[in-house]
Amino acid sequence: MTAIDTAAATHTDDEGTILVDHPEGKSSNTLGFVAMVVGMFMAILDIQIVASSLSEIQAGISASREEISWVQTSYLIAEVVMIPLSGWLSHLLSTRVLFAVSAGMFTIASMACAVAWNLESMVLFRVLQGFLGGAMIPTVFATSYLLFRGSKQGMVTVFIGLVATMAPTIGPSLGGYLTDTFSWHWLFLMNVVPGIIVTIVVWTQLDVDRPNLSLLKGFDLPGILFVALFLGCLQYVLEEGPGDDWLQSDEIALLCLVCAVSAVLFFWRELTTEHPVVDLRAFANPNFALGCLFSFIVGIGLYGSVYVMPLFLSMVRGYNALEIGWVLMVTGGFQFLSAPLAGALSKKLDPRLMLGLGLVFFGLGLYLSHTLTADWSYWEFFLPQAVRGISLMFIFIPVNALALGTLPPHLLKGGAGLYNLMRNLGGAIGLAVINTLLTNRHDLHLWHLKENLTAARDSVVNALNSMTMMLGPAVGSDAHQVAVKTMARLAEREAWVLSFGDIFQLMAIPFVTGLLFIPLMRKVDLGAAGKDAH
């Protein structure tokens, strides 16, 4: 294979975007694009892959229980900051250069994470990972509309959708398997070989656009600083706020103030400067604006369910990482099986109808879990997960086309960044709300349970006496005291079970509410969605 032919014919659109003529006709671009999707999978996977192995990493780098959460938080903050900047960087450096350099440095950062010697070094390397991964994710979405048209666009959307939504689903499962089988170091070492291949293939095969170094004139440094402060502080507050009781913490209160001021300055700067680093004009397109809303809703359900289920299985059922992984694989399996069906229906159904079906079924899948009990395991979770798995592709395919399919090329790269940012923000805000509500609902349910566990109730006295008699042979005279403690632990467990049920029910609400906005969207032919992007 030869390197990119720099003499290829190009054209410049009205906004100065330097595009290669007919990139969809070059077979090498298909190979380069597949490599980009693999790189995106690595970047999304690394958000969740450490979730089930934090205790092992904690021991390996001698961190405290409070500190180890930064292994995940640092990645998310850096990724959220980079995602909206990716569009401008792609115009400046070209898609090929930005993605290949990001993939190469992401690989190096992954190797560095594997040899991290303390918390500080791990956080630094995870920040680099997240920042570089944030450049790869939206670039794939934008490139798909530059390279593929007509019916091919539909197939590519299915492909991207599978990868983008499968990665966070299998992340904890894969992470638990690697840690249990080898060690936590392999969570990061597994990126090395694929990362090298992706870097080489993208660098030598992809030919979509050209660098536009003229964008450095009027460089929007204030915009970069404001967006970094705004999104960085927002992500930190959302991650740490629930544990610090929100504004009761002076640190959280200060960062909320910095976030609010930075947000105002960011929007003022980007809406008034001649060359904004984050182009917000895409929001003038109603379909794109509503598509971002649905992307936000998907983030709540996708990241929320992947967070809540392992937490329930660990806290209530006592499952280890590998056992949790087996349960969670149901969603990914049905998502994979439903992809051909969703792809075929996307050519026949109005995308708005398809989106509505997806929202209804994902909300139903969440609602079906709200009746869970302390005995729920694999088969009890099977149906709710299967319904959610099938629905994901019915949401992702039409939303992707409705939001990005009609944006012109000069707005497509920046729009893809904003679109992906909304999904991440949906996940971040959703998790913050979930953590806060989970604690509040637990306290409320525990208070109600304790209120009813009194000696005035015959059923309570009878249960306590039965338990004392059962424990008598084993613990002797302490049987009554042990029985009381056992009943208290059962009340604690049931309070958590009821709280998790509430959370599943509440997570379904945004999906039902989203149905109200579907009629506001303009119909788009999914088979022709890529045409307007050229």
C-alpha positions in Angstrom: 0.0 0.0 0.0 1.2 3.5 -0.8 1.0 6.6 1.3 -1.6 9.3 0.6 -1.3 11.0 -2.7 -1.0 14.6 -1.8 -1.6 15.6 -5.4 -5.2 14.3 -5.4 -7.8 16.8 -6.7 -9.4 18.9 -4.0 -12.0 21.6 -3.8 -12.8 24.3 -1.3 -16.3 25.0 -0.2 -17.8 28.4 0.7 -16.5 28.1 4.3 -12.9 27.2 3.4 -13.1 23.5 4.1 -10.6 21.7 1.8 -12.2 18.4 0.7 -10.8 15.7 -1.6 -12.9 15.2 -4.7 -15.0 12.1 -4.6 -13.4 10.4 -1.5 -16.1 7.8 -1.5 -14.7 6.3 -4.8 -11.3 5.4 -3.2 -11.2 1.8 -1.9 -8.3 2.7 0.4 -10.6 5.0 2.3 -12.9 2.1 3.2 -10.0 0.3 4.9 -8.9 3.6 6.6 -12.4 4.1 7.8 -12.7 0.6 9.3 -9.5 1.3 11.2 -11.0 4.6 12.5 -14.0 2.6 13.8 -11.6 0.3 15.6 -9.9 3.3 17.2 -13.2 4.7 18.3 -14.1 1.4 19.9 -10.9 1.5 21.9 -11.6 5.1 23.0 -15.2 4.4 24.1 -14.2 1.0 25.7 -11.6 2.6 27.9 -14.2 4.8 29.6 -15.9 1.7 31.3 -13.2 -1.0 31.1 -11.7 0.0 34.5 -15.1 0.1 36.2 -15.1 -3.5 37.5 -11.3 -3.5 38.4 -10.9 -0.3 40.4 -10.1 -2.3 43.6 -7.2 -4.2 41.9 -5.8 -1.0 40.4 -6.2 0.7 43.8 -3.9 -2.0 45.3 -1.5 -1.8 42.4 -0.8 1.9 42.7 -1.3 2.2 46.5 -4.3 4.6 46.3 -7.1 5.1 48.8 -10.7 4.2 48.2 -11.6 7.9 47.8 -8.7 8.6 45.4 -9.1 5.6 43.0 -12.3 7.1 41.4 -10.0 9.5 39.7 -8.8 6.7 37.4 -12.2 7.0 35.8 -13.0 10.7 36.5 -9.8 12.0 34.9 -10.4 10.2 31.7 -14.0 11.5 31.4 -13.1 15.1 32.2 -10.3 15.2 29.5 -12.5 13.4 26.9 -15.4 15.8 27.4 -13.1 18.8 27.0 -11.6 17.5 23.8 -14.8 16.3 22.0 -16.1 19.8 21.1 -12.6 20.9 19.9 -12.2 17.9 17.6 -14.1 19.5 14.7 -11.8 22.6 14.6 -8.7 20.4 14.9 -9.9 18.2 12.1 -10.3 21.2 9.8 -6.9 22.5 10.9 -4.8 19.3 10.7 -7.0 17.1 8.4 -8.9 14.0 9.4 -6.0 11.7 8.6 -3.4 13.6 10.6 -5.7 14.2 13.6 -6.9 10.7 13.9 -3.5 8.9 13.2 -1.6 11.2 15.7 -4.4 10.7 18.3 -4.4 6.9 17.9 -0.6 6.7 18.1 -0.4 8.8 21.2 -3.4 7.1 22.7 -1.5 3.8 22.3 1.6 5.3 24.0 -0.6 6.6 26.8 -2.1 3.2 27.3 1.3 1.6 27.7 2.2 4.3 30.2 -1.0 3.5 32.2 0.1 -0.1 32.4 3.4 0.9 34.1 2.0 3.7 36.3 3.8 3.7 39.6 1.4 5.8 41.7 -1.9 7.6 41.6 -0.5 10.8 40.2 1.2 9.1 37.3 -1.9 7.0 36.5 -4.2 10.1 36.6 -1.8 12.0 34.2 -1.7 9.1 31.7 -5.5 8.6 31.9 -5.9 12.4 31.2 -3.8 11.9 28.1 -5.8 8.8 27.1 -9.1 10.6 27.5 -8.0 13.8 25.7 -6.8 11.8 22.7 -9.7 9.4 22.7 -12.1 12.4 22.7 -10.5 13.4 19.3 -11.2 10.0 17.7 -14.8 9.5 18.6 -16.7 12.3 16.8 -14.2 12.2 13.9 -15.6 8.8 12.9 -19.2 10.1 12.8 -18.3 13.1 10.5 -16.1 11.0 8.2 -18.9 8.5 7.6 -21.0 11.2 6.0 -18.1 12.4 3.8 -17.2 8.9 2.6 -20.5 7.0 2.1 -23.8 7.9 0.3 -27.2 6.4 -0.3 -27.7 2.8 0.9 -24.1 2.5 2.0 -24.7 5.3 4.6 -27.4 3.1 6.2 -25.1 0.1 6.6 -22.3 2.3 7.9 -24.6 3.9 10.5 -25.6 0.4 11.7 -21.9 -0.5 12.0 -21.0 2.7 13.9 -24.0 2.3 16.1 -23.1 -1.2 17.1 -19.6 -0.1 18.0 -20.5 3.1 19.8 -23.2 1.5 22.0 -21.6 -2.0 22.4 -18.3 -0.7 23.8 -19.7 0.7 27.1 -21.9 -2.4 27.5 -19.1 -4.9 27.3 -16.5 -2.7 29.0 -17.0 -3.9 32.6 -17.4 -7.5 31.4 -14.1 -7.5 29.4 -12.3 -5.6 32.1 -13.4 -8.1 34.8 -12.3 -11.0 32.6 -8.8 -9.5 31.8 -8.2 -8.7 35.5 -9.3 -12.1 36.8 -7.4 -14.0 34.1 -4.2 -11.9 33.9 -3.9 -8.7 35.8 -5.2 -5.1 35.7 -2.3 -4.0 33.6 -3.9 -5.8 30.6 -6.8 -3.4 30.7 -4.4 -1.0 29.0 -1.9 -3.3 27.3 -4.7 -4.7 25.2 -4.7 -1.4 23.3 -1.1 -1.6 22.1 -1.3 -3.9 19.1 -4.7 -2.7 17.7 -3.5 0.9 18.4 -0.3 0.5 16.3 -2.3 -1.1 13.4 -5.0 1.6 13.5 -2.3 4.4 13.4 -0.5 2.9 10.4 -3.6 2.1 8.4 -5.2 5.5 8.9 -2.0 7.3 8.1 -1.4 5.4 4.9 -4.9 4.8 3.6 -7.3 7.6 4.6 -7.7 10.5 2.1 -10.7 12.7 2.9 -9.5 16.3 3.3 -6.5 18.5 3.6 -5.0 20.6 6.4 -6.2 24.2 6.5 -3.4 26.0 8.5 -5.0 29.3 7.7 -7.3 28.6 10.6 -4.5 29.5 12.9 -5.0 33.2 11.9 -7.4 34.6 14.5 -6.7 31.6 16.7 -9.5 31.4 19.3 -7.5 30.9 22.4 -10.1 32.4 24.7 -12.7 30.0 23.3 -10.5 27.0 24.1 -9.8 28.2 27.7 -13.5 28.9 28.3 -14.7 25.6 27.0 -12.0 23.7 28.9 -13.0 25.5 32.2 -16.8 25.1 31.5 -16.8 21.4 30.6 -13.9 20.4 32.9 -15.5 22.0 36.0 -19.0 20.6 35.0 -17.7 17.1 34.7 -15.8 17.3 38.0 -18.9 18.7 39.8 -21.1 16.0 38.3 -18.6 13.2 39.3 -17.8 14.4 42.8 -20.9 16.3 43.7 -23.1 13.4 44.9 -20.3 12.1 47.3 -19.6 15.6 48.7 -23.3 16.6 49.3 -23.2 19.1 46.4 -23.1 22.7 47.5 -22.4 21.7 51.1 -18.8 21.4 49.9 -16.9 24.7 49.5 -14.8 23.1 46.7 -17.9 22.0 44.8 -19.6 25.4 45.3 -16.5 27.2 44.0 -16.3 25.0 40.9 -20.0 25.5 40.2 -19.4 29.2 40.2 -16.4 28.8 37.8 -18.4 26.5 35.6 -21.3 29.0 35.4 -19.1 32.0 34.6 -17.1 30.0 32.1 -20.3 28.8 30.4 -21.5 32.4 29.9 -18.2 33.6 28.6 -17.9 30.5 26.3 -21.3 31.0 24.6 -20.7 34.8 24.3 -17.3 34.2 22.8 -18.3 31.5 20.3 -21.4 33.4 19.1 -19.6 36.7 18.5 -16.1 35.8 17.3 -15.4 35.5 13.6 -13.6 32.2 13.8 -15.0 30.2 16.7 -13.1 27.0 17.8 -16.5 25.4 18.6 -19.0 26.3 15.9 -22.5 26.4 17.4 -24.2 27.3 14.2 -25.2 23.7 13.7 -27.9 24.2 16.4 -29.7 26.5 14.0 -30.7 23.2 12.2 -33.8 22.0 14.1 -33.2 18.4 13.3 -29.6 18.6 14.6 -30.8 20.4 17.8 -33.5 17.8 18.5 -31.0 15.0 17.6 -28.7 16.3 20.2 -31.6 16.2 22.7 -32.2 12.5 21.9 -28.4 11.8 22.1 -28.5 13.3 25.6 -31.5 11.0 26.5 -29.6 7.9 25.1 -26.6 8.9 27.3 -28.8 8.8 30.4 -30.2 5.3 29.6 -27.0 3.8 28.2 -24.5 4.9 30.8 -27.1 4.8 33.6 -28.1 1.2 33.1 -24.5 0.1 32.6 -23.7 1.8 36.0 -26.8 0.7 38.0 -26.9 -3.0 37.1 -23.3 -3.8 38.1 -23.9 -1.8 41.3 -27.0 -3.8 42.2 -25.4 -7.1 41.4 -22.3 -6.3 43.4 -24.0 -4.7 46.5 -27.1 -6.9 46.8 -26.2 -10.2 45.1 -22.4 -10.2 45.9 -21.4 -11.0 42.3 -17.8 -10.6 41.2 -16.7 -8.8 38.1 -16.8 -11.9 35.9 -20.3 -12.9 37.1 -21.6 -9.4 36.5 -20.1 -9.5 33.0 -22.1 -12.6 32.2 -25.4 -10.9 33.2 -24.6 -7.7 31.3 -23.7 -9.5 28.1 -27.4 -10.1 27.3 -27.9 -6.5 26.3 -24.9 -6.6 23.9 -25.9 -9.9 22.5 -29.4 -8.8 21.6 -28.1 -5.5 20.3 -25.8 -7.4 17.9 -28.6 -9.7 16.8 -31.0 -6.8 16.2 -28.6 -4.8 14.0 -29.6 -6.5 10.7 -33.3 -6.1 11.4 -32.9 -2.5 12.3 -30.8 -1.8 9.2 -33.4 -3.4 7.0 -36.3 -1.6 8.6 -34.4 1.8 8.4 -34.9 1.6 4.6 -38.6 1.1 4.8 -39.8 3.0 7.9 -40.1 6.7 8.5 -37.0 7.4 10.8 -39.2 9.3 13.2 -41.5 6.2 13.6 -38.4 4.0 14.1 -37.0 6.4 16.7 -40.4 6.3 18.5 -40.3 2.5 18.6 -36.8 2.6 20.0 -37.6 5.1 22.7 -40.7 3.1 23.8 -38.8 -0.2 24.0 -35.8 1.2 25.8 -38.1 2.9 28.3 -40.0 -0.4 28.6 -36.8 -2.3 29.2 -35.9 0.0 32.1 -39.4 -0.1 33.5 -39.5 -3.9 33.5 -36.6 -3.8 36.0 -38.3 -1.7 38.5 -40.0 -4.7 40.2 -36.6 -6.3 41.0 -36.1 -8.2 44.2 -33.0 -9.3 46.2 -33.2 -12.7 44.4 -33.0 -11.3 40.8 -30.1 -12.8 38.8 -29.4 -13.8 35.2 -32.8 -15.0 34.1 -34.9 -12.3 35.9 -32.8 -9.6 34.2 -32.8 -11.4 30.8 -36.1 -10.0 29.4 -35.5 -6.3 30.4 -32.0 -6.5 29.0 -33.1 -8.1 25.8 -35.7 -5.4 25.2 -33.1 -2.7 25.8 -30.6 -4.4 23.6 -33.0 -4.6 20.7 -34.1 -1.0 21.1 -30.6 0.6 21.0 -30.2 0.2 17.2 -33.7 1.4 16.6 -32.7 4.6 18.4 -29.2 5.1 17.2 -29.7 4.6 13.4 -32.5 7.2 12.9 -31.1 9.7 15.4 -27.7 9.7 13.8 -29.2 10.3 10.3 -31.8 12.9 11.5 -29.1 14.9 13.4 -26.1 14.7 11.1 -27.5 13.6 7.8 -28.4 17.1 6.5 -25.6 19.2 7.9 -23.3 20.8 5.2 -19.6 19.7 5.2 -18.3 22.9 6.9 -20.6 22.2 9.9 -20.4 18.4 9.9 -17.1 18.0 11.9 -18.0 20.4 14.6 -21.6 19.1 14.6 -20.4 15.5 15.2 -18.4 16.7 18.2 -21.4 18.5 19.7 -23.6 15.5 19.0 -21.2 13.1 20.8 -20.7 15.6 23.6 -24.4 15.6 24.3 -24.4 11.8 24.7 -21.5 12.1 27.2 -23.1 14.9 29.1 -26.4 12.9 29.3 -24.4 10.1 30.9 -22.5 12.4 33.3 -25.6 14.3 34.4 -27.7 11.2 34.5 -25.1 9.4 36.8 -24.9 12.4 39.1 -28.7 12.4 39.5 -28.8 8.7 39.9 -26.2 8.7 42.7 -28.0 11.5 44.5 -31.4 9.9 44.2 -30.1 6.4 45.0 -28.8 7.7 48.4 -31.9 9.8 49.1 -34.3 6.9 48.2 -32.3 4.5 50.3 -32.6 6.7 53.3 -36.3 7.2 52.8 -37.0 3.5 52.3 -34.9 2.5 55.3 -36.7 5.0 57.5 -40.1 3.5 56.4 -38.9 0.0 57.0 -37.5 0.7 60.4 -40.7 2.5 61.3 -42.6 -0.7 60.7 -40.0 -3.0 62.4 -41.4 -2.5 65.9 -42.3 -4.8 68.8 -45.9 -3.6 68.3 -46.3 -5.7 65.2 -46.9 -9.4 65.7 -45.4 -10.4 62.4 -42.1 -8.7 63.4 -42.0 -10.4 66.8 -42.8 -13.8 65.3 -40.1 -13.4 62.6 -37.6 -12.4 65.2 -38.5 -15.3 67.5 -38.2 -17.8 64.6 -34.9 -16.4 63.7 -33.6 -16.6 67.3 -34.7 -20.2 67.5 -32.9 -21.0 64.2 -29.7 -19.3 65.4 -29.8 -20.8 68.9 -27.8 -24.0 68.2 -25.1 -22.1 66.4 -24.6 -19.0 68.6 -26.1 -19.9 72.0 -27.2 -17.1 74.3 -26.3 -14.4 71.8 -29.0 -15.7 69.4 -31.4 -12.9 70.0 -28.8 -10.2 69.5 -27.6 -11.8 66.3 -31.2 -12.1 65.1 -31.8 -8.4 65.7 -28.6 -7.6 63.7 -29.6 -10.0 60.9 -33.0 -8.3 60.6 -31.4 -4.9 60.5 -29.1 -6.1 57.7 -32.1 -7.4 55.8 -33.9 -4.1 56.2 -30.8 -2.3 54.9 -30.7 -4.7 51.9 -34.3 -4.3 51.1 -34.0 -0.5 51.3 -31.3 -0.7 48.6 -33.4 -3.1 46.5 -36.4 -0.7 46.6 -34.1 2.2 45.7 -32.7 0.5 42.7 -36.2 -0.3 41.5 -37.1 3.4 41.8 -34.0 4.4 39.8 -34.9 2.0 36.9 -38.4 3.5 36.9 -37.2 7.1 36.9 -34.7 6.4 34.1 -37.6 5.4 31.9 -39.2 8.8 32.1 -36.8 10.7 29.7 -37.5 8.1 27.0 -41.3 8.5 27.3 -40.9 12.3 27.4 -38.8 12.2 24.3 -41.7 11.0 22.3 -43.3 14.4 22.6 -40.4 16.0 20.5 -40.5 13.5 17.6 -43.2 15.3 15.6 -41.0 18.5 15.6 -38.4 16.7 13.5 -38.3 17.0 9.7 -38.4 13.7 7.9 -35.1 12.5 6.4 -34.7 9.6 3.9 -32.2 7.4 5.7 -31.1 5.9 2.4 -30.2 9.3 1.1 -29.1 11.0 4.4 -25.5 11.1 3.3 -26.2 13.0 0.1 -26.7 16.4 1.7 -23.4 16.2 3.4 -21.5 16.5 0.1 
